[in-house]
Amino acid sequence: MKNKDLNTIDVTGARVHNLKNIDISIPKNELVVITGISGSGKSSLAFDTIYSEGQRRYMETFGAYARQFIGDMERPDVDQITGLSPVISIEQKTTNKNPRSTVGTVTEVYDFFRLFFARVGEAYSYNTGKKMVKWSEEEIVENIFQRFYGKKINLLAPLVRGRKGHYRELFEDVRKKGFLKVRVDGEIKDITAKMQVDRYKIHDIELVVDRMQVTEDLKARLSQSVQQGLKLGKDLMFVLVNDETAVTQYSKMLMCEDTGISYEEPSPNSFSF
């Protein structure tokens, strides 16, 4: 027997506890109240039949390894239940006396909603109101190639952003790795031995990963340099055209294309009840 109406839950031959072979059709997407005198079988129908069968079907979706820890659930004494959706039950008698409890926290569906919002939520820039984008390395390379084709560019990896210090050790470390230039507070400089900056001023320091002209035959080199720049800049890098002062920012995190601000990926902890 198939459920002819997908908008109902059909229970056939319910005999749990004091139910006497009950048949009932319950509409979905409605607030349904089961009423009756004490002992008439309200809880037996709602909790011990419909909820119990929904929970049993959910448990059966687990693998055999997981079910050995959960244990088997008995099938309620009913001929058939069709049109049943995943179920949630709130206990009639709860031991939680917290007045701040909500339906979400008591049933723990709140935790699933937080995970759901973190995965499907879309971030928007608080400056422009535009949807923020997230690019892969391949998409960044393709965008740079199309946007700056034929131009001479500097690929920059941010090392210091708005912090004080002389950074002598930082300059020495990148010099030993074979890099030749850095951009300090907007000015590109050669890296020299014992190089340092004013320790009492706030600095922005970017490492010049590569300087190149964006052409077809250098696309492989561009891809390698972008990969290295994102690694050194911790998923963030800049592109500076030689005859310009403004930089274009690229990030593997969520980013506003207009302003360059970036957000971390949303996590369940980003959402409160």
Secondary structure, DSSP 4 states (H G I P E B T S, - for coil): ---S-TTEEEEEEE-STT--SEEEEEESSS------STTSSHHHHIIIIIIHHHHHHHHHTS-HHHHHHH---PPPSEEEEESPPP-----SS-----TT--HHHHHTHHHHHHHHHHHH---B-TTT-PBPB---HHHHHHHHHHHSTTSEEEEEEEEEEEEE---HHHHHHHHHTT--EEEETTEEEE--TT----TTSEEEEEEEEEEEE--GGGHHHHHHHHHHHHHHTTSEEEEEETT-S-EEEEESSEE-TTT--EEPPP-GGG---
